[in-house]
Amino acid sequence: MEEFQIWQIWSSNRIGSGLIGIGTVLGVWLSMRIAMNTRNNPETNLLTKIISSAFGLVVLAFAWINFTTIANTWIAAARNLSDLKASGAEVSSTADGYIAYVGTTEAVTSPLPLGIAFIVVSGLIILGQIWLPKQN
């Protein structure tokens, strides 16, 4: 595989990553809307709170998977460029910079710290809306 092909595949994967990001944000937004409606509905019972919480947690689990997949897309490109370089092929200075920027060629099993912070804060908002007592 040539460097140009690696960049083409990486670029194509960025389109998918963008769509994943949009879908994740929409899913989290919907979870927050459901949490707010659960909180504000006077007919909310324990079952409704449990179902709303479960939905929010499932969306956040998908966000975890999506953020990890996106990180691994970057890592896979760095790995392919690194392998290409190791095979004796000449790579561009951009490829060298990209490999250094990504910082690893080993797949990860969790999102980057910023993704984890997004998931944790979103979870606190969702569960807080559902379960914290109302202040009158």
Long-range contacts (C-beta under 8 A, 24 or more apart in sequence): 1-80, 1-84, 2-84, 2-89, 3-81, 3-84, 3-89, 3-91, 3-92, 3-95, 6-77, 6-80, 6-81, 6-84, 7-77, 9-77, 9-80, 10-73, 10-74, 10-77, 13-73, 13-77, 14-73, 16-73, 17-69, 17-70, 17-73, 20-66, 20-69, 20-70, 21-66, 21-70, 23-66, 24-62, 24-63, 24-66, 24-67, 27-59, 27-62, 27-63, 28-59, 28-60, 28-63, 28-122, 28-126, 30-59, 31-55, 31-56, 31-59, 31-60, 31-122, 31-126, 32-56, 32-122, 32-125, 32-126, 32-129, 35-125, 35-126, 35-127, 35-129, 35-130, 36-129, 38-129, 38-130, 39-129, 39-130, 39-134, 49-130, 49-131, 52-130, 53-126, 53-127, 53-130, 53-131, 56-123, 56-126, 56-127, 56-130, 57-123, 57-126, 60-119, 60-122, 60-123, 60-126, 63-115, 63-118, 63-119, 63-122, 64-110, 64-111, 64-115, 64-119, 67-111, 67-112, 67-115, 67-116, 67-118, 67-119, 68-108, 68-109, 68-110, 68-111, 68-115, 70-111, 71-108, 71-111, 71-112, 71-115, 72-107, 72-108, 74-102, 75-102, 75-104, 75-105, 75-106, 75-107, 75-108, 76-107, 77-102, 78-102, 78-104, 78-105, 79-105
